[in-house]
């Protein structure tokens, strides 16, 4: 598992406004963590693209092998156990990874 890769992950159970269901996620934790730790940091991806906020990243259908137009919901970043991973989908191109980094800065107010 590497930073920038997209997987299907089971995010249930959740509480309140946490994004739920089995869905695509992108790995954003560093590759040393991803190799040696039992957990990875991910951001959920949704196909609900009606509105795109500055802390979200639009990804067109087919990019990273996503089956639909999607958005990466940076505000829902979370750390999960690797056992929640179901299957590999693809890898996000560097342009979109840069957009995710920018959205993280916006969401976390990092200069």
Backbone as XML, in Angstrom:
<?xml version="1.0"?>
<chain id="A" units="angstrom">
  <residue number="1" name="UNK">
    <atom name="N" x="0.839" y="-1.180" z="0.000"/>
    <atom name="CA" x="0.000" y="0.000" z="0.000"/>
    <atom name="C" x="0.882" y="1.241" z="0.000"/>
  </residue>
  <residue number="2" name="UNK">
    <atom name="N" x="0.577" y="2.161" z="-0.919"/>
    <atom name="CA" x="1.407" y="3.350" z="-1.067"/>
    <atom name="C" x="0.550" y="4.611" z="-1.107"/>
  </residue>
  <residue number="3" name="UNK">
    <atom name="N" x="1.180" y="5.711" z="-0.705"/>
    <atom name="CA" x="0.519" y="7.003" z="-0.773"/>
    <atom name="C" x="0.063" y="7.256" z="-2.207"/>
  </residue>
  <residue number="4" name="UNK">
    <atom name="N" x="-1.177" y="7.734" z="-2.345"/>
    <atom name="CA" x="-1.732" y="8.036" z="-3.659"/>
    <atom name="C" x="-2.519" y="6.905" z="-4.278"/>
  </residue>
  <residue number="5" name="UNK">
    <atom name="N" x="-2.453" y="5.721" z="-3.683"/>
    <atom name="CA" x="-3.228" y="4.596" z="-4.207"/>
    <atom name="C" x="-4.663" y="4.663" z="-3.695"/>
  </residue>
  <residue number="6" name="UNK">
    <atom name="N" x="-5.570" y="4.147" z="-4.526"/>
    <atom name="CA" x="-6.994" y="4.132" z="-4.201"/>
    <atom name="C" x="-7.416" y="2.690" z="-3.953"/>
  </residue>
  <residue number="7" name="UNK">
    <atom name="N" x="-8.125" y="2.500" z="-2.855"/>
    <atom name="CA" x="-8.623" y="1.182" z="-2.464"/>
    <atom name="C" x="-10.104" y="1.282" z="-2.116"/>
  </residue>
  <residue number="8" name="UNK">
    <atom name="N" x="-10.783" y="0.161" z="-2.142"/>
    <atom name="CA" x="-12.111" y="0.056" z="-1.544"/>
    <atom name="C" x="-11.888" y="-0.302" z="-0.082"/>
  </residue>
  <residue number="9" name="UNK">
    <atom name="N" x="-12.568" y="0.427" z="0.817"/>
    <atom name="CA" x="-12.434" y="0.172" z="2.252"/>
    <atom name="C" x="-13.810" y="0.149" z="2.901"/>
  </residue>
  <residue number="10" name="UNK">
    <atom name="N" x="-13.954" y="-0.686" z="3.892"/>
    <atom name="CA" x="-15.176" y="-0.752" z="4.689"/>
    <atom name="C" x="-15.036" y="0.224" z="5.854"/>
  </residue>
  <residue number="11" name="UNK">
    <atom name="N" x="-15.808" y="1.308" z="5.830"/>
    <atom name="CA" x="-15.677" y="2.351" z="6.847"/>
    <atom name="C" x="-16.672" y="2.205" z="7.996"/>
  </residue>
  <residue number="12" name="UNK">
    <atom name="N" x="-17.548" y="1.220" z="7.929"/>
    <atom name="CA" x="-18.513" y="1.005" z="9.019"/>
    <atom name="C" x="-17.882" y="0.174" z="10.123"/>
  </residue>
  <residue number="13" name="UNK">
    <atom name="N" x="-18.253" y="0.361" z="11.373"/>
    <atom name="CA" x="-19.289" y="1.282" z="11.851"/>
    <atom name="C" x="-18.762" y="2.709" z="11.977"/>
  </residue>
  <residue number="14" name="UNK">
    <atom name="N" x="-19.689" y="3.648" z="11.894"/>
    <atom name="CA" x="-19.364" y="5.059" z="12.065"/>
    <atom name="C" x="-20.326" y="5.667" z="13.074"/>
  </residue>
  <residue number="15" name="UNK">
    <atom name="N" x="-20.056" y="6.910" z="13.439"/>
    <atom name="CA" x="-20.916" y="7.646" z="14.368"/>
    <atom name="C" x="-21.246" y="8.994" z="13.744"/>
  </residue>
  <residue number="16" name="UNK">
    <atom name="N" x="-22.494" y="9.429" z="13.873"/>
    <atom name="CA" x="-22.898" y="10.772" z="13.464"/>
    <atom name="C" x="-22.590" y="11.093" z="12.016"/>
  </residue>
  <residue number="17" name="UNK">
    <atom name="N" x="-21.870" y="12.200" z="11.797"/>
    <atom name="CA" x="-21.600" y="12.704" z="10.460"/>
    <atom name="C" x="-20.414" y="12.072" z="9.761"/>
  </residue>
  <residue number="18" name="UNK">
    <atom name="N" x="-19.807" y="11.043" z="10.363"/>
    <atom name="CA" x="-18.683" y="10.373" z="9.701"/>
    <atom name="C" x="-19.178" y="9.665" z="8.441"/>
  </residue>
  <residue number="19" name="UNK">
    <atom name="N" x="-18.407" y="9.773" z="7.370"/>
    <atom name="CA" x="-18.786" y="9.121" z="6.115"/>
    <atom name="C" x="-18.745" y="7.604" z="6.313"/>
  </residue>
  <residue number="20" name="UNK">
    <atom name="N" x="-19.749" y="6.935" z="5.774"/>
    <atom name="CA" x="-19.898" y="5.499" z="6.036"/>
    <atom name="C" x="-19.915" y="4.690" z="4.750"/>
  </residue>
  <residue number="21" name="UNK">
    <atom name="N" x="-20.180" y="3.444" z="4.887"/>
    <atom name="CA" x="-20.307" y="2.454" z="3.815"/>
    <atom name="C" x="-18.945" y="1.947" z="3.339"/>
  </residue>
  <residue number="22" name="UNK">
    <atom name="N" x="-19.011" y="0.968" z="2.460"/>
    <atom name="CA" x="-17.819" y="0.469" z="1.780"/>
    <atom name="C" x="-17.661" y="1.317" z="0.533"/>
  </residue>
  <residue number="23" name="UNK">
    <atom name="N" x="-16.499" y="1.974" z="0.416"/>
    <atom name="CA" x="-16.319" y="2.973" z="-0.636"/>
    <atom name="C" x="-14.846" y="3.153" z="-0.963"/>
  </residue>
  <residue number="24" name="UNK">
    <atom name="N" x="-14.551" y="3.861" z="-2.053"/>
    <atom name="CA" x="-13.148" y="4.156" z="-2.361"/>
    <atom name="C" x="-12.543" y="5.119" z="-1.340"/>
  </residue>
  <residue number="25" name="UNK">
    <atom name="N" x="-11.265" y="4.923" z="-1.075"/>
    <atom name="CA" x="-10.477" y="5.841" z="-0.242"/>
    <atom name="C" x="-9.122" y="6.013" z="-0.908"/>
  </residue>
  <residue number="26" name="UNK">
    <atom name="N" x="-8.493" y="7.159" z="-0.663"/>
    <atom name="CA" x="-7.128" y="7.372" z="-1.131"/>
    <atom name="C" x="-6.208" y="7.389" z="0.078"/>
  </residue>
  <residue number="27" name="UNK">
    <atom name="N" x="-5.085" y="6.714" z="-0.032"/>
    <atom name="CA" x="-4.102" y="6.705" z="1.055"/>
    <atom name="C" x="-3.309" y="8.006" z="1.006"/>
  </residue>
  <residue number="28" name="UNK">
    <atom name="N" x="-3.204" y="8.684" z="2.167"/>
    <atom name="CA" x="-2.439" y="9.932" z="2.247"/>
    <atom name="C" x="-1.299" y="9.858" z="3.255"/>
  </residue>
  <residue number="29" name="UNK">
    <atom name="N" x="-1.206" y="8.775" z="4.012"/>
    <atom name="CA" x="-0.087" y="8.629" z="4.953"/>
    <atom name="C" x="1.188" y="8.290" z="4.181"/>
  </residue>
  <residue number="30" name="UNK">
    <atom name="N" x="2.331" y="8.573" z="4.814"/>
    <atom name="CA" x="3.618" y="8.363" z="4.136"/>
    <atom name="C" x="3.927" y="6.872" z="3.988"/>
  </residue>
  <residue number="31" name="UNK">
    <atom name="N" x="4.792" y="6.563" z="3.045"/>
    <atom name="CA" x="5.050" y="5.164" z="2.695"/>
    <atom name="C" x="5.792" y="4.375" z="3.765"/>
  </residue>
  <residue number="32" name="UNK">
    <atom name="N" x="6.560" y="5.037" z="4.628"/>
    <atom name="CA" x="7.187" y="4.320" z="5.747"/>
    <atom name="C" x="6.089" y="3.832" z="6.685"/>
  </residue>
  <residue number="33" name="UNK">
    <atom name="N" x="5.153" y="4.719" z="7.028"/>
    <atom name="CA" x="4.008" y="4.313" z="7.850"/>
    <atom name="C" x="3.239" y="3.191" z="7.164"/>
  </residue>
  <residue number="34" name="UNK">
    <atom name="N" x="2.963" y="3.372" z="5.887"/>
    <atom name="CA" x="2.133" y="2.407" z="5.161"/>
    <atom name="C" x="2.763" y="1.017" z="5.114"/>
  </residue>
  <residue number="35" name="UNK">
    <atom name="N" x="4.077" y="0.968" z="5.136"/>
    <atom name="CA" x="4.762" y="-0.327" z="5.073"/>
    <atom name="C" x="4.817" y="-1.022" z="6.431"/>
  </residue>
  <residue number="36" name="UNK">
    <atom name="N" x="5.074" y="-0.252" z="7.500"/>
    <atom name="CA" x="5.388" y="-0.867" z="8.789"/>
    <atom name="C" x="4.279" y="-0.788" z="9.836"/>
  </residue>
  <residue number="37" name="UNK">
    <atom name="N" x="3.337" y="0.112" z="9.675"/>
    <atom name="CA" x="2.298" y="0.282" z="10.685"/>
    <atom name="C" x="1.083" y="-0.578" z="10.341"/>
  </residue>
  <residue number="38" name="UNK">
    <atom name="N" x="0.262" y="-0.863" z="11.332"/>
    <atom name="CA" x="-0.975" y="-1.614" z="11.102"/>
    <atom name="C" x="-2.105" y="-0.717" z="10.628"/>
  </residue>
  <residue number="39" name="UNK">
    <atom name="N" x="-1.875" y="0.610" z="10.676"/>
    <atom name="CA" x="-2.898" y="1.564" z="10.261"/>
    <atom name="C" x="-2.382" y="2.431" z="9.115"/>
  </residue>
  <residue number="40" name="UNK">
    <atom name="N" x="-3.337" y="2.984" z="8.364"/>
    <atom name="CA" x="-3.033" y="3.931" z="7.295"/>
    <atom name="C" x="-3.999" y="5.103" z="7.416"/>
  </residue>
  <residue number="41" name="UNK">
    <atom name="N" x="-3.553" y="6.260" z="6.956"/>
    <atom name="CA" x="-4.426" y="7.427" z="6.940"/>
    <atom name="C" x="-5.002" y="7.559" z="5.536"/>
  </residue>
  <residue number="42" name="UNK">
    <atom name="N" x="-6.328" y="7.694" z="5.477"/>
    <atom name="CA" x="-7.034" y="7.716" z="4.199"/>
    <atom name="C" x="-8.017" y="8.882" z="4.158"/>
  </residue>
  <residue number="43" name="UNK">
    <atom name="N" x="-8.442" y="9.190" z="2.953"/>
    <atom name="CA" x="-9.523" y="10.152" z="2.750"/>
    <atom name="C" x="-10.587" y="9.459" z="1.907"/>
  </residue>
  <residue number="44" name="UNK">
    <atom name="N" x="-11.838" y="9.456" z="2.396"/>
    <atom name="CA" x="-12.922" y="8.826" z="1.646"/>
    <atom name="C" x="-13.237" y="9.567" z="0.341"/>
  </residue>
  <residue number="45" name="UNK">
    <atom name="N" x="-13.758" y="8.816" z="-0.607"/>
    <atom name="CA" x="-14.153" y="9.339" z="-1.916"/>
    <atom name="C" x="-15.637" y="9.045" z="-2.109"/>
  </residue>
  <residue number="46" name="UNK">
    <atom name="N" x="-16.378" y="10.033" z="-2.628"/>
    <atom name="CA" x="-17.808" y="9.870" z="-2.873"/>
    <atom name="C" x="-18.134" y="10.209" z="-4.323"/>
  </residue>
  <residue number="47" name="UNK">
    <atom name="N" x="-19.222" y="9.642" z="-4.822"/>
    <atom name="CA" x="-19.673" y="9.976" z="-6.175"/>
    <atom name="C" x="-20.698" y="11.109" z="-6.160"/>
  </residue>
  <residue number="48" name="UNK">
    <atom name="N" x="-21.022" y="11.638" z="-4.982"/>
    <atom name="CA" x="-21.923" y="12.788" z="-4.873"/>
    <atom name="C" x="-21.116" y="14.056" z="-5.163"/>
  </residue>
  <residue number="49" name="UNK">
    <atom name="N" x="-21.239" y="14.553" z="-6.386"/>
    <atom name="CA" x="-20.409" y="15.689" z="-6.816"/>
    <atom name="C" x="-21.229" y="16.949" z="-7.082"/>
  </residue>
  <residue number="50" name="UNK">
    <atom name="N" x="-22.421" y="17.040" z="-6.495"/>
    <atom name="CA" x="-23.264" y="18.218" z="-6.730"/>
    <atom name="C" x="-22.546" y="19.510" z="-6.388"/>
  </residue>
  <residue number="51" name="UNK">
    <atom name="N" x="-21.874" y="19.548" z="-5.248"/>
    <atom name="CA" x="-21.127" y="20.730" z="-4.820"/>
    <atom name="C" x="-19.705" y="20.305" z="-4.495"/>
  </residue>
  <residue number="52" name="UNK">
    <atom name="N" x="-18.761" y="21.128" z="-4.916"/>
    <atom name="CA" x="-17.355" y="20.875" z="-4.606"/>
    <atom name="C" x="-16.849" y="22.066" z="-3.796"/>
  </residue>
  <residue number="53" name="UNK">
    <atom name="N" x="-16.461" y="21.816" z="-2.567"/>
    <atom name="CA" x="-15.948" y="22.862" z="-1.685"/>
    <atom name="C" x="-14.432" y="22.975" z="-1.847"/>
  </residue>
  <residue number="54" name="UNK">
    <atom name="N" x="-13.838" y="24.081" z="-1.362"/>
    <atom name="CA" x="-12.383" y="24.256" z="-1.492"/>
    <atom name="C" x="-11.562" y="23.161" z="-0.799"/>
  </residue>
  <residue number="55" name="UNK">
    <atom name="N" x="-12.164" y="22.465" z="0.160"/>
    <atom name="CA" x="-11.460" y="21.390" z="0.867"/>
    <atom name="C" x="-11.817" y="20.018" z="0.289"/>
  </residue>
  <residue number="56" name="UNK">
    <atom name="N" x="-12.332" y="20.001" z="-0.944"/>
    <atom name="CA" x="-12.646" y="18.765" z="-1.650"/>
    <atom name="C" x="-11.981" y="18.806" z="-3.029"/>
  </residue>
  <residue number="57" name="UNK">
    <atom name="N" x="-11.713" y="17.638" z="-3.581"/>
    <atom name="CA" x="-11.034" y="17.552" z="-4.878"/>
    <atom name="C" x="-11.896" y="16.739" z="-5.838"/>
  </residue>
  <residue number="58" name="UNK">
    <atom name="N" x="-12.271" y="17.361" z="-6.956"/>
    <atom name="CA" x="-13.037" y="16.666" z="-7.990"/>
    <atom name="C" x="-12.106" y="15.763" z="-8.796"/>
  </residue>
  <residue number="59" name="UNK">
    <atom name="N" x="-12.568" y="14.538" z="-9.058"/>
    <atom name="CA" x="-11.812" y="13.580" z="-9.870"/>
    <atom name="C" x="-12.767" y="13.013" z="-10.927"/>
  </residue>
  <residue number="60" name="UNK">
    <atom name="N" x="-12.493" y="13.242" z="-12.211"/>
    <atom name="CA" x="-13.378" y="12.734" z="-13.258"/>
    <atom name="C" x="-13.372" y="11.203" z="-13.349"/>
  </residue>
  <residue number="61" name="UNK">
    <atom name="N" x="-14.475" y="10.686" z="-13.844"/>
    <atom name="CA" x="-14.617" y="9.246" z="-14.091"/>
    <atom name="C" x="-13.410" y="8.730" z="-14.865"/>
  </residue>
  <residue number="62" name="UNK">
    <atom name="N" x="-12.896" y="7.581" z="-14.450"/>
    <atom name="CA" x="-11.783" y="6.940" z="-15.142"/>
    <atom name="C" x="-10.423" y="7.263" z="-14.557"/>
  </residue>
  <residue number="63" name="UNK">
    <atom name="N" x="-10.271" y="8.439" z="-13.953"/>
    <atom name="CA" x="-8.991" y="8.798" z="-13.341"/>
    <atom name="C" x="-8.789" y="7.908" z="-12.117"/>
  </residue>
  <residue number="64" name="UNK">
    <atom name="N" x="-7.647" y="7.275" z="-12.014"/>
    <atom name="CA" x="-7.393" y="6.353" z="-10.910"/>
    <atom name="C" x="-8.294" y="5.131" z="-10.931"/>
  </residue>
  <residue number="65" name="UNK">
    <atom name="N" x="-8.898" y="4.867" z="-12.100"/>
    <atom name="CA" x="-9.848" y="3.757" z="-12.290"/>
    <atom name="C" x="-11.147" y="3.930" z="-11.515"/>
  </residue>
  <residue number="66" name="UNK">
    <atom name="N" x="-11.476" y="5.165" z="-11.121"/>
    <atom name="CA" x="-12.760" y="5.394" z="-10.445"/>
    <atom name="C" x="-13.891" y="5.230" z="-11.460"/>
  </residue>
  <residue number="67" name="UNK">
    <atom name="N" x="-14.967" y="4.516" z="-11.089"/>
    <atom name="CA" x="-16.026" y="4.209" z="-12.045"/>
    <atom name="C" x="-16.978" y="5.370" z="-12.335"/>
  </residue>
  <residue number="68" name="UNK">
    <atom name="N" x="-16.941" y="6.429" z="-11.503"/>
    <atom name="CA" x="-17.846" y="7.572" z="-11.669"/>
    <atom name="C" x="-17.089" y="8.858" z="-11.382"/>
  </residue>
  <residue number="69" name="UNK">
    <atom name="N" x="-17.633" y="9.998" z="-11.865"/>
    <atom name="CA" x="-17.137" y="11.277" z="-11.386"/>
    <atom name="C" x="-17.203" y="11.238" z="-9.868"/>
  </residue>
  <residue number="70" name="UNK">
    <atom name="N" x="-16.162" y="11.727" z="-9.212"/>
    <atom name="CA" x="-16.070" y="11.591" z="-7.757"/>
    <atom name="C" x="-15.453" y="12.833" z="-7.139"/>
  </residue>
  <residue number="71" name="UNK">
    <atom name="N" x="-15.535" y="12.909" z="-5.819"/>
    <atom name="CA" x="-14.792" y="13.936" z="-5.096"/>
    <atom name="C" x="-14.150" y="13.312" z="-3.871"/>
  </residue>
  <residue number="72" name="UNK">
    <atom name="N" x="-12.949" y="13.803" z="-3.583"/>
    <atom name="CA" x="-12.198" y="13.364" z="-2.413"/>
    <atom name="C" x="-12.572" y="14.293" z="-1.274"/>
  </residue>
  <residue number="73" name="UNK">
    <atom name="N" x="-13.150" y="13.745" z="-0.217"/>
    <atom name="CA" x="-13.692" y="14.524" z="0.896"/>
    <atom name="C" x="-12.632" y="14.709" z="1.979"/>
  </residue>
  <residue number="74" name="UNK">
    <atom name="N" x="-11.749" y="15.679" z="1.739"/>
    <atom name="CA" x="-10.606" y="15.904" z="2.617"/>
    <atom name="C" x="-11.037" y="16.167" z="4.060"/>
  </residue>
  <residue number="75" name="UNK">
    <atom name="N" x="-12.209" y="16.763" z="4.256"/>
    <atom name="CA" x="-12.691" y="17.026" z="5.619"/>
    <atom name="C" x="-13.003" y="15.749" z="6.389"/>
  </residue>
  <residue number="76" name="UNK">
    <atom name="N" x="-13.019" y="14.605" z="5.720"/>
    <atom name="CA" x="-13.324" y="13.322" z="6.362"/>
    <atom name="C" x="-12.074" y="12.449" z="6.547"/>
  </residue>
  <residue number="77" name="UNK">
    <atom name="N" x="-10.898" y="13.060" z="6.521"/>
    <atom name="CA" x="-9.647" y="12.320" z="6.706"/>
    <atom name="C" x="-9.707" y="11.499" z="7.992"/>
  </residue>
  <residue number="78" name="UNK">
    <atom name="N" x="-9.193" y="10.273" z="7.927"/>
    <atom name="CA" x="-9.192" y="9.414" z="9.118"/>
    <atom name="C" x="-8.138" y="8.320" z="8.994"/>
  </residue>
  <residue number="79" name="UNK">
    <atom name="N" x="-7.778" y="7.780" z="10.133"/>
    <atom name="CA" x="-6.839" y="6.665" z="10.174"/>
    <atom name="C" x="-7.631" y="5.385" z="10.395"/>
  </residue>
  <residue number="80" name="UNK">
    <atom name="N" x="-7.338" y="4.372" z="9.587"/>
    <atom name="CA" x="-8.051" y="3.098" z="9.682"/>
    <atom name="C" x="-7.053" y="1.954" z="9.793"/>
  </residue>
  <residue number="81" name="UNK">
    <atom name="N" x="-7.519" y="0.847" z="10.329"/>
    <atom name="CA" x="-6.729" y="-0.375" z="10.347"/>
    <atom name="C" x="-6.688" y="-0.945" z="8.925"/>
  </residue>
  <residue number="82" name="UNK">
    <atom name="N" x="-5.567" y="-1.515" z="8.552"/>
    <atom name="CA" x="-5.428" y="-2.084" z="7.207"/>
    <atom name="C" x="-6.439" y="-3.199" z="6.932"/>
  </residue>
  <residue number="83" name="UNK">
    <atom name="N" x="-6.959" y="-3.819" z="7.977"/>
    <atom name="CA" x="-7.936" y="-4.894" z="7.778"/>
    <atom name="C" x="-9.248" y="-4.379" z="7.185"/>
  </residue>
  <residue number="84" name="UNK">
    <atom name="N" x="-9.462" y="-3.058" z="7.189"/>
    <atom name="CA" x="-10.663" y="-2.481" z="6.572"/>
    <atom name="C" x="-10.562" y="-2.434" z="5.042"/>
  </residue>
  <residue number="85" name="UNK">
    <atom name="N" x="-9.360" y="-2.630" z="4.508"/>
    <atom name="CA" x="-9.156" y="-2.583" z="3.055"/>
    <atom name="C" x="-9.742" y="-3.839" z="2.416"/>
  </residue>
  <residue number="86" name="UNK">
    <atom name="N" x="-10.535" y="-3.629" z="1.365"/>
    <atom name="CA" x="-11.194" y="-4.726" z="0.659"/>
    <atom name="C" x="-10.449" y="-5.072" z="-0.631"/>
  </residue>
  <residue number="87" name="UNK">
    <atom name="N" x="-10.148" y="-4.057" z="-1.446"/>
    <atom name="CA" x="-9.493" y="-4.326" z="-2.729"/>
    <atom name="C" x="-8.841" y="-3.062" z="-3.289"/>
  </residue>
  <residue number="88" name="UNK">
    <atom name="N" x="-7.905" y="-3.273" z="-4.194"/>
    <atom name="CA" x="-7.181" y="-2.195" z="-4.871"/>
    <atom name="C" x="-7.981" y="-1.721" z="-6.077"/>
  </residue>
  <residue number="89" name="UNK">
    <atom name="N" x="-8.022" y="-0.393" z="-6.284"/>
    <atom name="CA" x="-8.687" y="0.162" z="-7.477"/>
    <atom name="C" x="-7.667" y="0.705" z="-8.468"/>
  </residue>
  <residue number="90" name="UNK">
    <atom name="N" x="-6.798" y="1.599" z="-7.994"/>
    <atom name="CA" x="-5.855" y="2.232" z="-8.905"/>
    <atom name="C" x="-4.978" y="3.231" z="-8.177"/>
  </residue>
  <residue number="91" name="UNK">
    <atom name="N" x="-4.346" y="4.101" z="-8.948"/>
    <atom name="CA" x="-3.451" y="5.105" z="-8.381"/>
    <atom name="C" x="-3.830" y="6.473" z="-8.926"/>
  </residue>
  <residue number="92" name="UNK">
    <atom name="N" x="-3.861" y="7.462" z="-8.051"/>
    <atom name="CA" x="-4.209" y="8.819" z="-8.454"/>
    <atom name="C" x="-2.996" y="9.505" z="-9.079"/>
  </residue>
  <residue number="93" name="UNK">
    <atom name="N" x="-3.160" y="10.153" z="-10.240"/>
    <atom name="CA" x="-2.044" y="10.882" z="-10.846"/>
    <atom name="C" x="-1.554" y="12.015" z="-9.944"/>
  </residue>
  <residue number="94" name="UNK">
    <atom name="N" x="-0.293" y="12.382" z="-10.101"/>
    <atom name="CA" x="0.360" y="13.385" z="-9.252"/>
    <atom name="C" x="-0.391" y="14.713" z="-9.216"/>
  </residue>
  <residue number="95" name="UNK">
    <atom name="N" x="-0.983" y="15.131" z="-10.316"/>
    <atom name="CA" x="-1.728" y="16.396" z="-10.348"/>
    <atom name="C" x="-2.821" y="16.399" z="-9.289"/>
  </residue>
  <residue number="96" name="UNK">
    <atom name="N" x="-3.519" y="15.297" z="-9.143"/>
    <atom name="CA" x="-4.611" y="15.220" z="-8.173"/>
    <atom name="C" x="-4.074" y="15.085" z="-6.747"/>
  </residue>
  <residue number="97" name="UNK">
    <atom name="N" x="-2.937" y="14.432" z="-6.586"/>
    <atom name="CA" x="-2.316" y="14.350" z="-5.263"/>
    <atom name="C" x="-1.924" y="15.749" z="-4.795"/>
  </residue>
  <residue number="98" name="UNK">
    <atom name="N" x="-1.407" y="16.571" z="-5.699"/>
    <atom name="CA" x="-1.094" y="17.964" z="-5.360"/>
    <atom name="C" x="-2.353" y="18.721" z="-4.957"/>
  </residue>
  <residue number="99" name="UNK">
    <atom name="N" x="-3.455" y="18.464" z="-5.655"/>
    <atom name="CA" x="-4.731" y="19.097" z="-5.295"/>
    <atom name="C" x="-5.196" y="18.650" z="-3.911"/>
  </residue>
  <residue number="100" name="UNK">
    <atom name="N" x="-4.977" y="17.380" z="-3.579"/>
    <atom name="CA" x="-5.324" y="16.876" z="-2.243"/>
    <atom name="C" x="-4.471" y="17.573" z="-1.187"/>
  </residue>
  <residue number="101" name="UNK">
    <atom name="N" x="-3.183" y="17.730" z="-1.447"/>
    <atom name="CA" x="-2.305" y="18.432" z="-0.498"/>
    <atom name="C" x="-2.806" y="19.855" z="-0.262"/>
  </residue>
  <residue number="102" name="UNK">
    <atom name="N" x="-3.195" y="20.539" z="-1.339"/>
    <atom name="CA" x="-3.715" y="21.902" z="-1.202"/>
    <atom name="C" x="-5.007" y="21.903" z="-0.380"/>
  </residue>
  <residue number="103" name="UNK">
    <atom name="N" x="-5.917" y="20.979" z="-0.676"/>
    <atom name="CA" x="-7.182" y="20.906" z="0.060"/>
    <atom name="C" x="-6.949" y="20.602" z="1.540"/>
  </residue>
  <residue number="104" name="UNK">
    <atom name="N" x="-5.945" y="19.782" z="1.848"/>
    <atom name="CA" x="-5.589" y="19.524" z="3.252"/>
    <atom name="C" x="-5.132" y="20.809" z="3.931"/>
  </residue>
  <residue number="105" name="UNK">
    <atom name="N" x="-4.336" y="21.602" z="3.237"/>
    <atom name="CA" x="-3.885" y="22.882" z="3.796"/>
    <atom name="C" x="-5.067" y="23.806" z="4.054"/>
  </residue>
  <residue number="106" name="UNK">
    <atom name="N" x="-6.017" y="23.846" z="3.126"/>
    <atom name="CA" x="-7.212" y="24.672" z="3.309"/>
    <atom name="C" x="-8.008" y="24.178" z="4.506"/>
  </residue>
  <residue number="107" name="UNK">
    <atom name="N" x="-8.273" y="22.881" z="4.548"/>
    <atom name="CA" x="-9.103" y="22.314" z="5.618"/>
    <atom name="C" x="-8.468" y="22.486" z="6.997"/>
  </residue>
  <residue number="108" name="UNK">
    <atom name="N" x="-7.163" y="22.287" z="7.087"/>
    <atom name="CA" x="-6.472" y="22.351" z="8.379"/>
    <atom name="C" x="-5.869" y="23.727" z="8.661"/>
  </residue>
  <residue number="109" name="UNK">
    <atom name="N" x="-6.085" y="24.672" z="7.744"/>
    <atom name="CA" x="-5.543" y="26.029" z="7.859"/>
    <atom name="C" x="-4.035" y="26.014" z="8.081"/>
  </residue>
  <residue number="110" name="UNK">
    <atom name="N" x="-3.352" y="25.261" z="7.239"/>
    <atom name="CA" x="-1.892" y="25.186" z="7.276"/>
    <atom name="C" x="-1.358" y="26.113" z="6.190"/>
  </residue>
  <residue number="111" name="UNK">
    <atom name="N" x="-0.452" y="26.980" z="6.556"/>
    <atom name="CA" x="0.135" y="27.931" z="5.584"/>
    <atom name="C" x="1.143" y="27.241" z="4.703"/>
  </residue>
</chain>
